[in-house]
Amino acid sequence: MSSELSVVDQFPPELLSVICAYVYASGLSPPTCSLDPHLCSDHPGTPIGLPSSYPSAYWPEAVVRRTLASLCQVNQAWYEAAKPWLWRKVEIRLPRSWLSIVEEVAGGDDEEANEEQAAFMVGQTLQKAETAALAARSLLGECSGNDAAASDLHSKVMERLTGPDISIPPELLTPPASRDPSPRRLRTKSKSPARWKLMRSISVAVQDVMERAHPGIYVPPPHDPHPGRLVQHLDFNHFRTIGMRRSVEEGVNNRFVTGDRLVAVLKELPNLRVFGATEYMDGALTFPVLKELLLRGSSSRGRGRPARGRDVVIPDPNDPEQEDLERRRECKDLAAIDMTGCVSGVFVSALTQFVNTFLLDRSDTSSDSDDERERRRPRSRNLVQEEPLVFPGMRRLGLRGVKSIQSHILEPLVLAFPHLTHLDLSCTRISPEGLAALGASATIRLQSLALERCNWLTGESIRDFLVGAPAAEDIRELSLYGDWTYSSPLDEEQLHDILAEAPCFKSGRLVYLDLSSTPLTRELLLDICPPQPRLRSLGLSHIRNLELTAIVQFLTEKANKVEVLTLVTSTPELGYGDAVVSARQATIALHTQLVRPLCTPPFSFSLTSKPKTEEPPTRLRVIELAPPLLTGLGAGAGTWRIIRSKGGRGWYVDTASGWVAQPSADGEEELRGSLLRRDLEPNHPWRVQLEALADANGNVSSGVGWHARKMEVLHGDGLLGREAGLYGAVSFAYQG
């Protein structure tokens, strides 16, 4: 074996960090991605950034994490480079993994153990910082090995740490043997700052002491082994407790995800930007949890600022929330939050309390408690009026299915986010007044909007918002989905105004559109609706009187880049109009009037030269149909097969079509992009995977499907995003 060092071992730490960053970025979806589910995960090729299905546009999450974990085991340099990217995104999947996260990030649940651990950490960090400072002194030629120099430095650092501007509890600075036996009785638990803040305070104190003695000297900060400061993404999308054989009593009294545990973890995540919750853990979304999530960053820095800036608010040093406020000011703003399906009584009560406490002016309400009235009282010598609390850092908000929140609580919450770009209000109690207030905002510029089955909205309110609101001018993805349980509130005149005057339609930049159950007619579709050259996914379900020929003409002339079309219980030719159509007639009409004209290339023949290959009129390759019609199709025809989701949805898919990598012109293996092919070989990996999904007959993962009905807000992919877990089930499995 050669004893020479590898070239990689000589790389600087910055280069190693860049390599790990590229590994992490390989698992992120590109700006323009394929609409297909992520298959062929074992393909060894490098992902490409175009709408490619094979090779995939990104690596699976498991591959990225396994790669980063392997890099951490190479040596210490690779460990330091890969660890921040390995902890950047944390997805809670199993209860035991959540308890491990609590132990690793927050130190567990035992208060006395946490206190002893914090004291030990403070002492250890002090020793490391002082050792680094003494080493810096030795570089200047000073004697740093004697005990007198170390003792002198320690006394100066301790004097600096006990100052008024660094809030470290005195009992944490004393050795365990000399500490009071019961310090917990003298202070509340919230008096211990987060560990990352303790380490920073110690580093600042040592640097200040050294700066006074030797101006310009730099002391490196002590190494922080705890990963809480590295986490930027935390979600419970894949979290499940089903199948653990727990009794009802254990599920109620011994829950895994509790409010206290979640608060303890959130306090240690100063750089958290994304948070996702589900109905499996919404009982842990208590009032303290909501405060830790929303009252961080600029929202805490703006609290107590006078509206006119003339008076200075003097904070009360005895305020128990002042320390939490100080800690939250050091955190980053939350950029995205997803509360899909959170309907528990604990969450509803906590959100109601949060809105009433921080977003509504109820100082004159007699029903408020004495503590709330005392908290709202301005803590200054002069009465000043505070600015309304807003959350300027929030960009993406998902509240789909939050049906238990009343409109007078929901609307102030939504309006408190002045810079939203993605908003999912499907299946909520948003009112026409709330939608009008949202449209009156001068700062909101929505790119993705979902108003699916909002049974309080009126057609007039939707029309006024889409036509006249500045917030709706830049919409690229719009969902107005409705079904037979609740159809769209729009009438034909209102839909006419939207198609003809709405800026998002006139611009022609829509990529996702769902007008299911709206009173769409042939004239509106062909004469009024502007061309949509960028449209990729179109929903026209539950429209019985819309002729199939009108849809074909619209796709051919105005939206030829549509890849996915939904026709669930739509069109008379498919058996859902007034005329009686048999299942055989419906299947024949589907192929002769829709599939063959739109998906088959024009026929060409020549005896003297090679026939010219022409593209089909459109890119249509996936059609969502109702279950009875899918059953009538049997095994499909030719390359068209039926793929069913894990729930009640199903699609008629051309398995020989897909976005595949295009090799370079000179025959090299280098990829030059991707193109939509309709003639994939029977043994092509992508075609094999699609046929395997068809043979599974619904026994697939929750992320399999097309035309999502839930907006992806955590990564910002919107209604074209791919999701798995519970979010994937809501997107592709549930019919309603």
Sequence and secondary structure as in RCSB ss.txt:
>XXXX:A:sequence
MSSELSVVDQFPPELLSVICAYVYASGLSPPTCSLDPHLCSDHPGTPIGLPSSYPSAYWPEAVVRRTLASLCQVN
QAWYEAAKPWLWRKVEIRLPRSWLSIVEEVAGGDDEEANEEQAAFMVGQTLQKAETAALAARSLLGECSGNDAAA
SDLHSKVMERLTGPDISIPPELLTPPASRDPSPRRLRTKSKSPARWKLMRSISVAVQDVMERAHPGIYVPPPHDP
HPGRLVQHLDFNHFRTIGMRRSVEEGVNNRFVTGDRLVAVLKELPNLRVFGATEYMDGALTFPVLKELLLRGSSS
RGRGRPARGRDVVIPDPNDPEQEDLERRRECKDLAAIDMTGCVSGVFVSALTQFVNTFLLDRSDTSSDSDDERER
RRPRSRNLVQEEPLVFPGMRRLGLRGVKSIQSHILEPLVLAFPHLTHLDLSCTRISPEGLAALGASATIRLQSLA
LERCNWLTGESIRDFLVGAPAAEDIRELSLYGDWTYSSPLDEEQLHDILAEAPCFKSGRLVYLDLSSTPLTRELL
LDICPPQPRLRSLGLSHIRNLELTAIVQFLTEKANKVEVLTLVTSTPELGYGDAVVSARQATIALHTQLVRPLCT
PPFSFSLTSKPKTEEPPTRLRVIELAPPLLTGLGAGAGTWRIIRSKGGRGWYVDTASGWVAQPSADGEEELRGSL
LRRDLEPNHPWRVQLEALADANGNVSSGVGWHARKMEVLHGDGLLGREAGLYGAVSFAYQG
>XXXX:A:secstr
   S  SGGGS HHHHHHHHHHHHHTTS  SS  SS    TT  S   SSS TBTTSS  HHHHHHHHHHHHTT 
HHHHHHHHHHHSSEEE  SHHHHHHHIIIII  S HHHHHHHHHHHHHHHHHHHHHHHHHHHHHTT   SSHHHH
HHHHHHHHHHHTSTTS   HHHHS GGGS S GGGTS GGGS  HHHHHHHHHHHHHHHHHHHSTT         
 SGGG  EEE TT   TTS   HHHHHHS SS HHHHHHHHHT TT  EEE  TTSGGG  HHHHHHHHSSTHHH
HTTT BSSS S     TT TTHHHHHHHHTS    EEE TT   HHHHHHHHHHIIIIIS  TT TTS HHHHHH
HS  SSS   B     TT  EEE TT TTS HHHHHHHHHT TT SEEE TTS   HHHHHHHHT SS   SEEE
 TT TT  HHHHHHHHHH GGGTT SEEE    SSS     HHHHHHHHHH HHHHTT  SEEE TTS   HHII
IIIS   TT  EEE  S TTS HHHHHHHHHHT TT  EEE TT  GGGT SSS   HHHHHHHIIIIIIHHHHS
      SSS       SS   EEE  HHHHHHHTT BTTEEEEE SSS EEEEETT EEEEEE TTS S EEEEE
EES   TT HHHHHHHHHHHHTT S TT  SS SS B SSS BTT    HHHHHHHHT   
